[in-house]
Amino acid sequence: MFWAIVNFVHQKKHLQKYVSRQKDQRRKYRRRSIFGSGQDGEEWVNYLDRYKLEVKRVNAS
């Protein structure tokens, strides 16, 4: 009888571990700032004049 109670309590503890999980801790700091990713997004604008004729040719065909 004692071992039956111990097994029941042991199984219940395992079940409780998975029923109520703690929330994952989110990052406190971003890996990159919004400013840095905005700079990467604007890099293609610097090459727009360089490839303007090729873009027109591709769009025309």
Biopython code that builds the backbone (N, CA, C, O; Angstrom):
import numpy as np
from Bio.PDB.StructureBuilder import StructureBuilder

atoms = [
    (1, "MET", "N", (0.827, -1.189, 0.000)),
    (1, "MET", "CA", (0.000, 0.000, 0.000)),
    (1, "MET", "C", (0.877, 1.261, 0.000)),
    (1, "MET", "O", (0.591, 2.222, -0.713)),
    (2, "PHE", "N", (1.932, 1.245, 0.795)),
    (2, "PHE", "CA", (2.821, 2.405, 0.865)),
    (2, "PHE", "C", (3.433, 2.710, -0.496)),
    (2, "PHE", "O", (3.478, 3.867, -0.915)),
    (3, "TRP", "N", (3.908, 1.663, -1.193)),
    (3, "TRP", "CA", (4.535, 1.876, -2.496)),
    (3, "TRP", "C", (3.527, 2.358, -3.526)),
    (3, "TRP", "O", (3.886, 3.099, -4.441)),
    (4, "ALA", "N", (2.288, 1.955, -3.395)),
    (4, "ALA", "CA", (1.243, 2.429, -4.306)),
    (4, "ALA", "C", (1.044, 3.931, -4.136)),
    (4, "ALA", "O", (0.884, 4.652, -5.120)),
    (5, "ILE", "N", (1.053, 4.403, -2.899)),
    (5, "ILE", "CA", (0.895, 5.838, -2.636)),
    (5, "ILE", "C", (2.118, 6.602, -3.133)),
    (5, "ILE", "O", (1.982, 7.674, -3.722)),
    (6, "VAL", "N", (3.305, 6.061, -2.903)),
    (6, "VAL", "CA", (4.532, 6.715, -3.365)),
    (6, "VAL", "C", (4.535, 6.810, -4.881)),
    (6, "VAL", "O", (4.879, 7.858, -5.429)),
    (7, "ASN", "N", (4.160, 5.737, -5.571)),
    (7, "ASN", "CA", (4.110, 5.765, -7.034)),
    (7, "ASN", "C", (3.077, 6.760, -7.534)),
    (7, "ASN", "O", (3.312, 7.464, -8.516)),
    (8, "PHE", "N", (1.930, 6.821, -6.861)),
    (8, "PHE", "CA", (0.888, 7.754, -7.276)),
    (8, "PHE", "C", (1.362, 9.200, -7.120)),
    (8, "PHE", "O", (1.159, 10.020, -8.015)),
    (9, "VAL", "N", (1.985, 9.509, -6.001)),
    (9, "VAL", "CA", (2.499, 10.863, -5.763)),
    (9, "VAL", "C", (3.604, 11.177, -6.760)),
    (9, "VAL", "O", (3.675, 12.287, -7.288)),
    (10, "HIS", "N", (4.462, 10.205, -7.014)),
    (10, "HIS", "CA", (5.556, 10.397, -7.967)),
    (10, "HIS", "C", (5.016, 10.676, -9.366)),
    (10, "HIS", "O", (5.506, 11.571, -10.055)),
    (11, "GLN", "N", (4.015, 9.918, -9.786)),
    (11, "GLN", "CA", (3.420, 10.133, -11.109)),
    (11, "GLN", "C", (2.718, 11.484, -11.160)),
    (11, "GLN", "O", (2.768, 12.171, -12.181)),
    (12, "LYS", "N", (2.078, 11.863, -10.087)),
    (12, "LYS", "CA", (1.371, 13.135, -10.053)),
    (12, "LYS", "C", (2.345, 14.309, -10.182)),
    (12, "LYS", "O", (2.033, 15.304, -10.837)),
    (13, "LYS", "N", (3.510, 14.198, -9.567)),
    (13, "LYS", "CA", (4.509, 15.261, -9.675)),
    (13, "LYS", "C", (4.985, 15.408, -11.111)),
    (13, "LYS", "O", (5.150, 16.528, -11.595)),
    (14, "HIS", "N", (5.208, 14.298, -11.796)),
    (14, "HIS", "CA", (5.625, 14.374, -13.194)),
    (14, "HIS", "C", (4.543, 15.010, -14.047)),
    (14, "HIS", "O", (4.834, 15.787, -14.956)),
    (15, "LEU", "N", (3.308, 14.682, -13.756)),
    (15, "LEU", "CA", (2.211, 15.237, -14.533)),
    (15, "LEU", "C", (2.117, 16.744, -14.295)),
    (15, "LEU", "O", (1.890, 17.505, -15.235)),
    (16, "GLN", "N", (2.287, 17.174, -13.056)),
    (16, "GLN", "CA", (2.193, 18.592, -12.748)),
    (16, "GLN", "C", (3.314, 19.386, -13.401)),
    (16, "GLN", "O", (3.133, 20.554, -13.743)),
    (17, "LYS", "N", (4.467, 18.759, -13.574)),
    (17, "LYS", "CA", (5.584, 19.459, -14.185)),
    (17, "LYS", "C", (5.233, 19.889, -15.610)),
    (17, "LYS", "O", (5.649, 20.958, -16.058)),
    (18, "TYR", "N", (4.475, 19.063, -16.317)),
    (18, "TYR", "CA", (4.148, 19.363, -17.704)),
    (18, "TYR", "C", (2.854, 20.146, -17.849)),
    (18, "TYR", "O", (2.649, 20.801, -18.871)),
    (19, "VAL", "N", (1.982, 20.095, -16.860)),
    (19, "VAL", "CA", (0.717, 20.815, -16.956)),
    (19, "VAL", "C", (0.934, 22.312, -16.799)),
    (19, "VAL", "O", (0.357, 23.103, -17.545)),
    (20, "SER", "N", (1.750, 22.703, -15.849)),
    (20, "SER", "CA", (1.950, 24.130, -15.608)),
    (20, "SER", "C", (3.416, 24.482, -15.838)),
    (20, "SER", "O", (4.202, 24.567, -14.895)),
    (21, "ARG", "N", (3.761, 24.679, -17.061)),
    (21, "ARG", "CA", (5.131, 25.072, -17.382)),
    (21, "ARG", "C", (5.302, 26.568, -17.174)),
    (21, "ARG", "O", (4.360, 27.346, -17.328)),
    (22, "GLN", "N", (6.495, 26.945, -16.829)),
    (22, "GLN", "CA", (6.785, 28.369, -16.726)),
    (22, "GLN", "C", (6.941, 28.938, -18.127)),
    (22, "GLN", "O", (7.373, 28.245, -19.048)),
    (23, "LYS", "N", (6.588, 30.195, -18.275)),
    (23, "LYS", "CA", (6.747, 30.832, -19.577)),
    (23, "LYS", "C", (8.224, 31.027, -19.870)),
    (23, "LYS", "O", (9.026, 31.278, -18.970)),
    (24, "ASP", "N", (8.567, 30.907, -21.139)),
    (24, "ASP", "CA", (9.956, 31.124, -21.530)),
    (24, "ASP", "C", (10.320, 32.585, -21.322)),
    (24, "ASP", "O", (9.533, 33.485, -21.616)),
    (25, "GLN", "N", (11.506, 32.802, -20.820)),
    (25, "GLN", "CA", (11.954, 34.165, -20.597)),
    (25, "GLN", "C", (12.316, 34.789, -21.936)),
    (25, "GLN", "O", (13.116, 34.234, -22.690)),
    (26, "ARG", "N", (11.735, 35.930, -22.227)),
    (26, "ARG", "CA", (12.033, 36.618, -23.485)),
    (26, "ARG", "C", (13.350, 37.366, -23.362)),
    (26, "ARG", "O", (13.859, 37.599, -22.265)),
    (27, "ARG", "N", (13.878, 37.731, -24.502)),
    (27, "ARG", "CA", (15.138, 38.476, -24.506)),
    (27, "ARG", "C", (14.926, 39.858, -23.898)),
    (27, "ARG", "O", (13.903, 40.504, -24.126)),
    (28, "LYS", "N", (15.895, 40.288, -23.134)),
    (28, "LYS", "CA", (15.819, 41.629, -22.572)),
    (28, "LYS", "C", (16.282, 42.659, -23.585)),
    (28, "LYS", "O", (15.800, 43.792, -23.596)),
    (29, "TYR", "N", (17.214, 42.263, -24.433)),
    (29, "TYR", "CA", (17.781, 43.196, -25.396)),
    (29, "TYR", "C", (17.668, 42.604, -26.793)),
    (29, "TYR", "O", (17.776, 41.391, -26.970)),
    (30, "ARG", "N", (17.452, 43.454, -27.772)),
    (30, "ARG", "CA", (17.392, 43.002, -29.157)),
    (30, "ARG", "C", (18.785, 42.648, -29.647)),
    (30, "ARG", "O", (19.785, 43.167, -29.149)),
    (31, "ARG", "N", (18.837, 41.758, -30.631)),
    (31, "ARG", "CA", (20.140, 41.432, -31.210)),
    (31, "ARG", "C", (20.670, 42.604, -32.013)),
    (31, "ARG", "O", (21.859, 42.917, -31.954)),
    (32, "ARG", "N", (19.793, 43.251, -32.763)),
    (32, "ARG", "CA", (20.191, 44.411, -33.560)),
    (32, "ARG", "C", (19.172, 45.501, -33.337)),
    (32, "ARG", "O", (18.008, 45.224, -33.046)),
    (33, "SER", "N", (19.595, 46.713, -33.469)),
    (33, "SER", "CA", (18.659, 47.815, -33.306)),
    (33, "SER", "C", (17.848, 47.986, -34.582)),
    (33, "SER", "O", (18.217, 47.484, -35.644)),
    (34, "ILE", "N", (16.760, 48.689, -34.462)),
    (34, "ILE", "CA", (15.928, 48.978, -35.627)),
    (34, "ILE", "C", (16.698, 49.863, -36.599)),
    (34, "ILE", "O", (16.540, 49.739, -37.814)),
    (35, "PHE", "N", (17.520, 50.741, -36.075)),
    (35, "PHE", "CA", (18.306, 51.632, -36.922)),
    (35, "PHE", "C", (19.262, 50.838, -37.805)),
    (35, "PHE", "O", (19.392, 51.137, -38.992)),
    (36, "GLY", "N", (19.929, 49.839, -37.251)),
    (36, "GLY", "CA", (20.875, 49.038, -38.031)),
    (36, "GLY", "C", (20.201, 48.250, -39.126)),
    (36, "GLY", "O", (20.732, 48.162, -40.232)),
    (37, "SER", "N", (19.046, 47.673, -38.852)),
    (37, "SER", "CA", (18.350, 46.915, -39.889)),
    (37, "SER", "C", (17.784, 47.858, -40.941)),
    (37, "SER", "O", (17.645, 47.466, -42.100)),
    (38, "GLY", "N", (17.454, 49.090, -40.568)),
    (38, "GLY", "CA", (17.002, 50.076, -41.549)),
    (38, "GLY", "C", (18.115, 50.464, -42.500)),
    (38, "GLY", "O", (17.865, 50.700, -43.682)),
    (39, "GLN", "N", (19.333, 50.533, -42.005)),
    (39, "GLN", "CA", (20.471, 50.831, -42.873)),
    (39, "GLN", "C", (20.677, 49.720, -43.892)),
    (39, "GLN", "O", (20.958, 49.995, -45.058)),
    (40, "ASP", "N", (20.540, 48.469, -43.466)),
    (40, "ASP", "CA", (20.679, 47.350, -44.397)),
    (40, "ASP", "C", (19.596, 47.389, -45.460)),
    (40, "ASP", "O", (19.844, 47.050, -46.618)),
    (41, "GLY", "N", (18.408, 47.797, -45.075)),
    (41, "GLY", "CA", (17.309, 47.871, -46.026)),
    (41, "GLY", "C", (17.507, 48.961, -47.064)),
    (41, "GLY", "O", (16.980, 48.854, -48.171)),
    (42, "GLU", "N", (18.245, 49.994, -46.739)),
    (42, "GLU", "CA", (18.455, 51.103, -47.662)),
    (42, "GLU", "C", (19.679, 50.914, -48.555)),
    (42, "GLU", "O", (19.933, 51.749, -49.424)),
    (43, "GLU", "N", (20.436, 49.848, -48.363)),
    (43, "GLU", "CA", (21.645, 49.657, -49.165)),
    (43, "GLU", "C", (21.343, 49.527, -50.652)),
    (43, "GLU", "O", (22.131, 49.984, -51.479)),
    (44, "TRP", "N", (20.210, 48.909, -51.009)),
    (44, "TRP", "CA", (19.903, 48.713, -52.424)),
    (44, "TRP", "C", (19.674, 50.050, -53.124)),
    (44, "TRP", "O", (19.866, 50.150, -54.336)),
    (45, "VAL", "N", (19.266, 51.078, -52.380)),
    (45, "VAL", "CA", (19.025, 52.390, -52.983)),
    (45, "VAL", "C", (20.332, 52.975, -53.500)),
    (45, "VAL", "O", (20.330, 53.692, -54.500)),
    (46, "ASN", "N", (21.442, 52.683, -52.839)),
    (46, "ASN", "CA", (22.734, 53.204, -53.279)),
    (46, "ASN", "C", (23.137, 52.646, -54.644)),
    (46, "ASN", "O", (23.876, 53.299, -55.381)),
    (47, "TYR", "N", (22.667, 51.462, -54.986)),
    (47, "TYR", "CA", (23.027, 50.831, -56.257)),
    (47, "TYR", "C", (21.972, 51.035, -57.336)),
    (47, "TYR", "O", (22.100, 50.488, -58.432)),
    (48, "LEU", "N", (20.942, 51.804, -57.047)),
    (48, "LEU", "CA", (19.848, 51.986, -57.997)),
    (48, "LEU", "C", (20.318, 52.672, -59.275)),
    (48, "LEU", "O", (19.945, 52.252, -60.370)),
    (49, "ASP", "N", (21.121, 53.707, -59.154)),
    (49, "ASP", "CA", (21.617, 54.407, -60.346)),
    (49, "ASP", "C", (22.548, 53.522, -61.160)),
    (49, "ASP", "O", (22.574, 53.610, -62.387)),
    (50, "ARG", "N", (23.297, 52.687, -60.498)),
    (50, "ARG", "CA", (24.259, 51.834, -61.181)),
    (50, "ARG", "C", (23.565, 50.798, -62.077)),
    (50, "ARG", "O", (24.071, 50.467, -63.150)),
    (51, "TYR", "N", (22.420, 50.294, -61.641)),
    (51, "TYR", "CA", (21.733, 49.228, -62.384)),
    (51, "TYR", "C", (20.421, 49.688, -63.008)),
    (51, "TYR", "O", (19.564, 48.866, -63.331)),
    (52, "LYS", "N", (20.264, 50.992, -63.177)),
    (52, "LYS", "CA", (19.015, 51.527, -63.698)),
    (52, "LYS", "C", (18.727, 51.025, -65.113)),
    (52, "LYS", "O", (17.589, 50.663, -65.410)),
    (53, "LEU", "N", (19.735, 50.997, -65.993)),
    (53, "LEU", "CA", (19.523, 50.562, -67.376)),
    (53, "LEU", "C", (19.159, 49.084, -67.453)),
    (53, "LEU", "O", (18.302, 48.699, -68.249)),
    (54, "GLU", "N", (19.803, 48.252, -66.635)),
    (54, "GLU", "CA", (19.493, 46.825, -66.641)),
    (54, "GLU", "C", (18.065, 46.566, -66.169)),
    (54, "GLU", "O", (17.378, 45.690, -66.695)),
    (55, "VAL", "N", (17.630, 47.324, -65.183)),
    (55, "VAL", "CA", (16.266, 47.160, -64.674)),
    (55, "VAL", "C", (15.255, 47.558, -65.732)),
    (55, "VAL", "O", (14.237, 46.886, -65.901)),
    (56, "LYS", "N", (15.524, 48.644, -66.447)),
    (56, "LYS", "CA", (14.611, 49.058, -67.515)),
    (56, "LYS", "C", (14.554, 48.013, -68.618)),
    (56, "LYS", "O", (13.484, 47.738, -69.161)),
    (57, "ARG", "N", (15.715, 47.422, -68.953)),
    (57, "ARG", "CA", (15.763, 46.412, -70.006)),
    (57, "ARG", "C", (14.970, 45.159, -69.603)),
    (57, "ARG", "O", (14.254, 44.587, -70.426)),
    (58, "VAL", "N", (15.096, 44.745, -68.368)),
    (58, "VAL", "CA", (14.365, 43.558, -67.901)),
    (58, "VAL", "C", (12.870, 43.836, -67.856)),
    (58, "VAL", "O", (12.073, 42.971, -68.218)),
    (59, "ASN", "N", (12.484, 45.007, -67.424)),
    (59, "ASN", "CA", (11.061, 45.341, -67.357)),
    (59, "ASN", "C", (10.454, 45.501, -68.744)),
    (59, "ASN", "O", (9.269, 45.226, -68.931)),
    (60, "ALA", "N", (11.240, 45.938, -69.713)),
    (60, "ALA", "CA", (10.727, 46.135, -71.072)),
    (60, "ALA", "C", (10.491, 44.807, -71.781)),
    (60, "ALA", "O", (9.605, 44.711, -72.630)),
    (61, "SER", "N", (11.269, 43.783, -71.446)),
    (61, "SER", "CA", (11.114, 42.503, -72.163)),
    (61, "SER", "C", (10.072, 41.610, -71.557)),
    (61, "SER", "O", (9.838, 40.508, -72.054)),
]
sb = StructureBuilder()
sb.init_structure("model")
sb.init_model(0)
sb.init_chain("A")
sb.init_seg("    ")
for serial, (resi, resn, name, xyz) in enumerate(atoms, 1):
    if name == "N":
        sb.init_residue(resn, " ", resi, " ")
    sb.init_atom(name, np.array(xyz, "f"), 0.0, 1.0, " ", f" {name:<3s}", serial, name[0])
structure = sb.get_structure()
